[in-house]
Amino acid sequence: MAKIVALAAYFYQAAVAFGLLIAVAHLLTPADYAAYSLFITISQFAAIFCFEWIRYACSRFYPGSAPGSEALERKALTIEFAACAAICLVAASASMFFSVPGEIAVLGGLVAVLQGGSDLHLTMLRFRQEFRAFSRLQGSRATILAVGTLAGAVVAPNFTSTIVGLLAGYLGYGLWAVFLTRDNLHEAARFEPPLVRKHFVYGSVAASASVLGMLAPLGLKSILTAALGVGGAAGALLALDLLQRPFVLIVSALQAIQYPDVVAAYDREGATPAFRKQLGDYYSLLTGLTLMTAAGIFALLQPVAQLVISAGMRDGFLTVAPFVIGLSACRALTFNMSPTPAHLQHRLLTIFLLAMVDCVLLNLGTLAGGYFGSFGDAALMGGGMVGALFVMAIGVKVLMSLPFDFVWQPVILSAIGLAVPVLATAGFDYSLWLSVSVGVVGGALFCLLGLYSYFVTMFRPQA
């Protein structure tokens, strides 16, 4: 039951984030939205660069198995976070010497620190198995940040006011989180420097892949902005912001529920036949649900865009959307499923190299697509999708390094469910609603058959 509640919190967070992006895109001018999108990406990158290694260490070592280890681990994690927060704020202030406006530098540093702190706190709650508090805070954070951001955009529909609203939301959430967990985590402990070294060695290598993972879309956005201009890139940036989120949601939710059991089984039993089946089921779920997500987006893309995307961004959004869906599906599988054997076998160099290849090929593909397509928005994003496909092919090689028994039937049904709305889009010029109806009905039929196949092959035998 606790896992279901946690899963619902992930879906709620994604729904709120989706609505927030739509509302902000309507309130801000295309130029201000493009600046807002880049700011969010850069602040997320800063949070990952400074704090992700601590979160990885928390997910690996906290709360610990020995008596009294939880307080020791928490003390080390707290000191690590405080030190990195100070470094982050100093670096943000120093960026003013490199022509970064002072308000942007300060706001960016504060947002990065508050995001990193809230992520670490939620991770600690999840690994303490306090799913009720985790779910309440996960949902509360999404709501409070959305309210703060929208309030800033409504008070003054410009970039600075919107970011000030976001910062106010983070501060409000921080107070709520302190109040809600005021009776937890009060056991005192001494500080042990060896724990910091242990955390840093493991966390820094694992987090490097996340940093590279953020550099890939950041580079893609920078290329789009440079090639198309701030206003011209707004539709493409909105497509990236909106259409990647459902894939992130599916992967995050499945990992939160399924991946810990996979890790525990491998550590306990090794690569036994039972583990190979469990790993194959996990891969099949990730692949099939990613394809179903893409199918749903494709089926509803045109009518939703007509209803919710502002007129100034709609053409650019629809032009690149199919390529963004393909790129996002490939990266969801490459970045989260392909490195699984390397994580299980502690091959950290493989994790790092796969993330680096993803970053390089994605951006090289974007530049190549622009070069051969006169640097139009569709050519740029199409090149990025081709680069993501090459990376996925490399990732399959890593995936095959640990044997698994893949469940094919639901994945094939999901792939057909994606193919139907993709092919139906060819009829948009003839009849929008006819092709949408064909895509929705056909895609839903095969995706439901895929879900039923999962139930029959995986869940009913377990029950």
Secondary structure, 3 states (H helix, E strand, C coil): CHHHHHHHHHHHHHHHHHHHHHHHHHHCCHHHHHHHHHHHHHHHHHHHHHHHHHHHHHHHHCCCCCCCHHHHHHHHHHHHHHHHHHHHHHHHHHHHHHCCCHHHHHHHHHHHHHHHHHHHHHHHHHHCCCHHHHHHHHHHHHHHHHHHHHHHHHHCCCHHHHHHHHHHHHHHHHHHHHHHCCCCCCCCCCCCHHHHHHHHHHHHHHHHHHHHHHHHHHHHHHHHHHHHCCCCCHHHHHHHHHHCHHHHHHHHHHHHHHHHHHHHHHHHHCCCHHHHHHHHHHHHHHHHHHHHHHHHHHHHHHHHHHHHCCHHHHHHHHHHHHHHHHHHHHHHHHHHCCCHHHHHCCCHHHHHHHHHHHHHHHHHHHHHHHHHCCCCHHHHHHHHHHHHHHHHHHHHHHHCCCCCCCCHHHHHHHHHHHHHHHHHHHHCCCCHHHHHHHHHHHHHHHHHHHHHHHHHHHHHHHC
